């Protein structure tokens, strides 16, 4: 699974090909990589508390919100992309493939938040790391069997969806927790 993580970061085209070809990787990707990374990212909200930047109550709130926010992002992205794939992109709308696609792509968001929490101060490069999702989405076109005439619209719409959902859910949780 570590190899799958390295491939999605440094060689996304190969990562999607490996995911297509390797049934072990397909079966273990979500439970052995994505979901533990989601929990680790949520737990990393306690690191700023360890640095003394925030009180413990804020660290607990941030951890819970991180867990709920990215879980909600993945669920809403899966639902939205399932209908987009079926009706708009005319691609293979296999629910399992879409679930793998959404989970694997959101690794970039999770790593960005994780690294941002681990660093003692905010660095700009970490905040722009999710923009790499655009390239990862583009490279997944063969995995999802996107027709050639829909590649541009698929890349733009899916990238906007995956980049925008965390901000949307962040605002929703911000309103709820006020």
N, C-alpha and C positions, 0 to 999 in steps of 0.2 A: 504494500500500500504506500510505502514511502516513495517507491519508484513512480507510482501514479501521481503523487503530489509533486514530485520533481518534474515529471513530464508536463503537467498542466501549466507549470510556471515557465519552463524553459523551452518546451517543444510541444505546444498544444496540438499541432497536426498529428504528431505521433501519439499523443495521449488519447485522442479520439479514435485513432486507428486501433490502438491496443484495447481500448474499451469495446470496440466492435468485435475484435477477434478473440479476446480472452474471456471465457465464461466465468473463470474464477474472479477476475477483476470486476466483472459486471455484478456478480453476486455479493462481493465483499466491499465494494466501493462505499456505499452509503453507511452500512453499520460499522465498518472498520476504519473509515477515514473521515467522512463528512460529519456524521453525528458526534463522534468524539472530539473533532475539531470545533464543533459548535459549543460543546460543553467547556472545552479548554478556553475558548474565546470568552465565554461568559465568566469563567473563573478568573480570567486575566483582569477583570474589572477591579479585583482586589489589589492589584499591583500599585495603582496610584495611592491607595490607602497605605500600603507598605512604605511608599516614598514620603508619606505625610502630607500629601496634597489634598486629600479629601477625608471626611470622617467615615467611620465604619458604616453608618446607616446609608450614606450615599453610595458606598461601594456595593452594599447589598442590593440597593435599588438599581444601580447600574448593571449588576450581574443579571438580575431577574429581567430587566428591560432588554438587555442584549440577547438573552436566551429567547424571550418571547418575540422580540422584533425580527430576528433572523429566522426563527421558525415560521412566523407569519409571512415573512418575505418569500421563503421557499414555497410555502403552501399557496400563496396567492400567485406567485410566478408560475407554479405548476398548473394551476387552474387556468390562468390567462393564456399561457402558452399552449396548453392543450387545445383550446378553442381557436387560437390563432393558427396553429399548425393544421388543424382540420379544415377550417373554412377560408383562411386567408392565404396561407403559404402552400396549400395543397401538398403537404408532405406526409410522411409516415407518422400517423398519430398514435403510435403504440405508447400506452400510458407508462410502461416501465422505462422505455427509452427517454421519454420526456422527464420522468422523475430523475433518472441518472443525469441527464443533461442539466437540469436545474440545480441539483445538488452539487455536481462537479463544478459548474460555473460559479456558484456562490462561494466556493473555496477562496476565491480571490478576495471577496469582501471579508470573509472570516479572518484570513491572514492579515489583511490590512488593519482590521480592528485589533487583532492580537498583537501585532508588532507595535501599533500605536499605543497600546496600553503598557507594553513592556519598556518602551523608551521613557527616559525620565522627563523629556519635554516633547512638545509637538514639533515634528519635522514635516515639511511640505511634501516631500516625496512619498510619504506614507499616505497622505490624504489624496494624492492623485493616482495611487496604485490601482484603484478599481477601474480606471479608464482602460486598463489592459483587458477588461471583460469584452470590449469591442472586438479585439483580435481573437479572443477565445471563442466568442460567438461565431465569428466568421469561419474559423477553422472547423467548427462543428457541423458545417453544412452537409458534409458527406455522411456523417453519423446519423443525422436526422433525415437524410434523403430529400433535401430541399431542391426543387427543380431549378435549373439554371436561370430561368427567367424571373425567379423570385428571390434570388440571392441578395440583391441590394436591399429590397424592402424588408426581407427577413433580418438582415444584419442591423439595419437602422431601428426597426420597431423593437426587436428583441433586446438590443443594447439599451435603448431608452427605457424599456420595461425593467431590465435588470439593474440599471443604474439608478432609476427613479424610485423603485419600490422601497429601498431602505430609508430614503428621505421622507417618503409618504408615511411609512410606519413610524418613523421617528417623530413626525409631527402629530400623528394620532396618539402615540403614547405621551407626548408632551402635553397635549390637551387633556388627556385622561388624568395625568399625574399632577396637574396644577392645583 
